[in-house]
Amino acid sequence: MSRSTRALINTQALSDNLETIRGLTGDARIMAVIKANGYGHGIVQVARALRAADAYGVARVDEARALRQAGIEKPVVMLEGFQDAEELKSVGELSLDAVLHHGKQLALLEDHEGKPLRCWLKLDSGMHRLGFPLAQTQGVLGRLEQLDSVAKPLILMTHLACADDRHNPMTKHQIHDFAQAVDGLDLERCVVNSAGLLAFPDACLDWVRPGIMLYGISPFPDDTGLDHGLKPVMTLESTLIAINQLRKDEPVGYGATWRAPEDMLVGVAAIGYGDGYPRHARSGTPVLVNTQRCSIVGRVSMDMVSLDLRNAVDANVGDRVVLWGEGLPIEEIARHADMIPYELVCGVTPRVEFVYP
Ligand SMILES: Cc1ncc(COP(=O)(O)O)c(C=O)c1O
């Protein structure tokens, strides 16, 4: 029997979103960022739906291995590179691209044998997370030039810290400082994530690295993917398992934190934080019951959440409840839970059935 709590994954929307990105970025090549299990959507299914991408970006060897085992031969970029000799060996065996961001990796490459690896040199233009300082660009390139284990030419990259905040001056500084540091080098460049791609189109250059947009979600805190012509990919749904008639002032759920403002129907949907629905979603967070917009009331529990059914008085036990996705932007849910949509999609737990067309 199929489980009632399901994540429906619209793979057509994934490829449509990729097309939309192509339309925005012209000739730039696209590294589709599909780390963290394809942002929680299922890495292999996502990669297949995004077969028109030019490369995939992942964070862990296991993610890359899953792609290779599924027969995917396209370039797969390890966004954090390799951490030790064993990982470097796997990078070689799986024919992965490595991001180089740290001196220790160069030392490991000196001892590496086998086919030269395609490498991306990551420069730190101000985020101070991963990357060589911009001032070291020439020196590191000189060292890499000597290494037979590194395929030439390399690709240069950097990462933006604040691109989702359109008015933050830091992004312009990062773009400018990176451009200066690599000026005159005849190498391809890659700077932008989703927010950078949308807010700073001049920085799209040779490669772009969108992640969240592919899943139909806006990288900005104040709009939705629909505002950028994107289609939601994940729809999280469950069913109503009870409907109760409450009298005015009767409480609902753990802690009795919410009380009925009038005599009313309260429903119970079979989804909770055990499925990845956020426990901190506030009363008033929207849901769809059938197609009616309703809202949650009281605390979210592990397996259930209660719903104000005043907008869906004809609802029946067994009816469909949509928690986010088609018809209900996930960005709205994230705002009600003081989260970002990235956390919501990555947090759906394995007990939820994932359904692909
Ligand atoms: C290095 C790098 N590039 C690109 C991305 C994609 O970012 P976004 O999902 O915001 O488009 C990420 C995601 O965190 C990243 O770490």
The ligand as a Tripos MOL2 file, in Angstrom:
@<TRIPOS>MOLECULE
LIG
   16    16     1     0     0
SMALL
NO_CHARGES

@<TRIPOS>ATOM
      1 C1         30.1280   26.4400   -4.3100 C.3       1 LIG1
      2 C2         28.6710   26.4750   -4.5750 C.ar      1 LIG1
      3 N1         28.2280   26.8750   -5.7770 N.ar      1 LIG1
      4 C3         26.9090   26.9330   -6.0810 C.ar      1 LIG1
      5 C4         25.9520   26.5690   -5.1540 C.ar      1 LIG1
      6 C5         24.5000   26.6690   -5.5100 C.3       1 LIG1
      7 O1         23.8710   27.6380   -4.7310 O.3       1 LIG1
      8 P1         22.3100   27.9720   -4.8970 P.3       1 LIG1
      9 O2         21.5780   26.7240   -4.5010 O.co2     1 LIG1
     10 O3         22.0700   29.0680   -3.9410 O.co2     1 LIG1
     11 O4         22.1000   28.3080   -6.3150 O.co2     1 LIG1
     12 C6         26.3700   26.1470   -3.8910 C.ar      1 LIG1
     13 C7         25.3550   25.7820   -2.8940 C.2       1 LIG1
     14 O5         25.4660   25.9340   -1.7360 O.2       1 LIG1
     15 C8         27.7560   26.0950   -3.6000 C.ar      1 LIG1
     16 O6         28.1950   25.6950   -2.4040 O.3       1 LIG1
@<TRIPOS>BOND
     1     1     2 1
     2     2     3 ar
     3     2    15 ar
     4     3     4 ar
     5     4     5 ar
     6     5     6 1
     7     5    12 ar
     8     6     7 1
     9     7     8 1
    10     8     9 2
    11     8    10 1
    12     8    11 1
    13    12    13 1
    14    12    15 ar
    15    13    14 2
    16    15    16 1
@<TRIPOS>SUBSTRUCTURE
     1 LIG1         1 GROUP 0 **** ****
